[in-house]
């Protein structure tokens, strides 16, 4: 992955994906102020709507994507995946879903994050892309696997041809979780998977979202996986973090388009 600074914004992109317009954006270079400073992409968390609209315009300009065709979903920490064909029927959000796939050119997929894991997928053989949002609930219910299966079913993708980027998220050392999460992670991944680390001193459990999603992709047959190991909790100058900023924060944006 490479860091790009353009038009006052900073974002990360996969240098192998030159044929895609894509970026994992930092929080730098936006129009928002206060707790949303500055490139906040979240439109329903109290920020000024005009500032959010300007922030969206800036990321589309930065990657030269057609913002008028950008598509997003209402994120609900689930595992529903929708196929995007360009027919939004005037809706700002297509559906309640945490995954999107498309084979349509110039149809940007956009999502927002603040500790959860961005999942970017590209199948160059079928010219298809996917974008997913995986918090702990999505992760332990197979969000990664379900996007892969959706691309296989919709476009005939082979998992071995799918390339994946796992983006910035809260790291294991900063993501202490409770018994409910531990049980769910063990049930889905297995107790010996390594996705949960339990401190022998005090019994505190921490979940590794990066490793968990990587394992989920690998179990589906995906081999080309790049993990951008940037912790949102530890890098609040660059990324919004719901946990580090105690909920008073914005959402950074991720965009991918054929």
N, C-alpha and C positions, 0 to 999 in steps of 0.2 A: 504494500500500500504506500501511496505517496501523499504528502500534504501539499495542497495547492492554495495559494493566496491570490484571489482575483476579485476585482471590483470592490475591494475592502472587506471581503469575506474570506474565511478560511475553512477548507473542507478536505476530506480524505476521499481518495478514489483508487480503484484498482488499476494500476498501470497496464494490465493485460486487457482491460475492457475498453480499448480505444474506440470501438464502434458503438459504445453505449454513452448516453448522457446520464451521468450519475454522480452522486456525491453524498457523503456523510458529513453534514455541516456542524461546525462548532457553534457556539452561541455568540461569536464575535461578528461585528459589522452590521447589526440590525438597527431598527428604529424604535424599539421598545425601551422603556425606562423602568426604574424601580426594581422590584424583585424579578421582573421579566427581562432585565438587561442582558443581551440586547436583541439577538436574532431569535426571538420567541416565535414558534410556529403554532402554538396552541391557541385556538380561537375561543375556547369556552372556559378559561381559567381566570378571567377578570381583567385581562390586558385590553388596551384600547384596540378596537376592531380595525381602525385605520392603520395603526402601527403594524398589526399582524398581517394585514393585507399587503402593506409595503414590504414586509419581511418575505412573504411568499414571492412577490414580484422579484425581489433581489436574488433569491436562490434560483429561480427559473432563468433569469438573465445570466447568472454566473455559469450555468452549465449549458446555456443556449437551448433550453427546452421550452416547448409551447405551453406556457402557463394556463392558457385558456382551455386546454384539454386535460389538465392535471386531475387525477382521480384519487380519492382517499376513502377511508371507511371510519365508522364510529368504533373506536377501540374498546373492547369489553373484557379483555384478558381471557378470551376463549380460544378456540382452535378452528373456527369457521374460516374457510377459504373461498373467496369469490373470484369468478372469471370475469375479467374486465374486457368488454368489447366496444366500448366507446359510447354506449347508450345509457346515459345517466338519468334521463328523463327530468333534467333540471335540478336534481338533488345535489347538495353539496357533499353528502356522504352516500355512497352506494348502498351500504348495509351495515349491520352490526357484525363486524368481522375483524380478525387480526391477521388475515393473510389475503394477498391479491396475486393473481397471475394474469399475464396477457401475452399475446403474440402480435398485437397491433403496433405498428410503428408510430412514433410521435404521440404516444399516449402515456404520459408520465404517471408512475405510481408514487404516492407520497404518504409518509407516515411520520409520527411524532414520538419522541422518546425522552425519558428522564430517569434512567437506571435500568429499564427493561432492555432486552437485547434486540438490536436490529439484525434481521436475516435477509441478505440479498442473494438472489439466485439468478444464474444465467445459463441457458442451454444454447451454445452457439450452433449446434447441429440443427436444432429446430427453430432457432431465432425466437426464443421465448424467455420471459423473465418472470421473477416472482419477488415479492417483498413481504416480510413477516415481522410481527411484533410479539416478543416472547418474554413475559414476566415469569414469575415462578409457576403460576397456574398453567399458562400456556406451555411452558417448558415440560412440566411433569405430565402433561396430557398430550404430548407429541406434536406440538406446533410445527417443528422442523420437518418431521416425517410426513405430516399431512400436506405441506406445501409441495414436497417432492412427489407424493402420490397424485396430487392434483395436476401437476405438470405431466406426469406419466399418462394419466387418464385423458386429459384434455388435448395434449399435443403429441402424444407418443414419445415423449422424452425417455431417454435411457439415463438412469441415475449416474452411470459412469461418465456421461457427457456433461452433467450439470456441475457448474462451478459455483462455489459458495463463498461469501464473505460474512463473517460473524463480527458485528460492529461493537463499538464502545458500550460498556454496561458497568454496573456495579460489580466489583471483583469479589472473589470468595472471602477474602480476609475482612471485608467490610459489610458482608451480607449475612448477619446472624439471623437464623430462622427458628421457628418454633416446632413443636412436635407434629403438628398437622402437616407442615411442609416436608419434614423429614420422612414421615410415613409415606406420603405421596411419592416422594423421590425414590425411596427404596422400592416401593411397589412397581414403579415404572422402569427404573434403571437397574435395580438390584442393589443389595447392600454392599457388594464388593466392587461396585462400579467406580468408586472414588469421587462421585459427584457431591457427596456430603462429607465434611470433615468435622469430627467431634473432638473437642479439646479434652484430653484425658484429665486435665487439672480441675476444670469446673463443669464439664459436660456441655459446654456451649457448642451449638451446631451451626455450621456455615455452609451455604449452598454455592457451588461453582456453576454459575449459569453458562459460562463459556464452554466448559468441558461437557456439561449435560447436553447442550445443543449440538456440539460436535459429535458426541456419541450417537445422538439421535439420527443425524445425517449419515453417519458411517453405517449404522444398522440398516439404512435404506439402500446402501450401495454407493453413496456419494464418496468420492475419493479426493477431489480437488477442493480443499477447505482452507481458507485463510482466516485466522483469528486476529483481529485488531485489538490487541490487549491494552486498551486504554480504559482506566477505571474512572467512571463518571464521578464517583464519590470523592476520589482523590484529586480530581482535575476540574474543579468548579470554575476555574478561569476560562476553561474551554467548553465545558459541558454543563447542562442543567442536571441536578441530582435531587430527586424527590426526597431521598433519605438524608443526605448531607445537609440540605437546606430546609429540612423539616416541613416539606410540602409547599413552602412559599417560594416557588420557582416557576420557570417556563418549561418549554419543550423544544429540544433541538430537532431539526428536520433531516429526513433521509429521502432521497429521490432517485429513481432509476427509470430509464426510458430507452426503448429501442430507437 
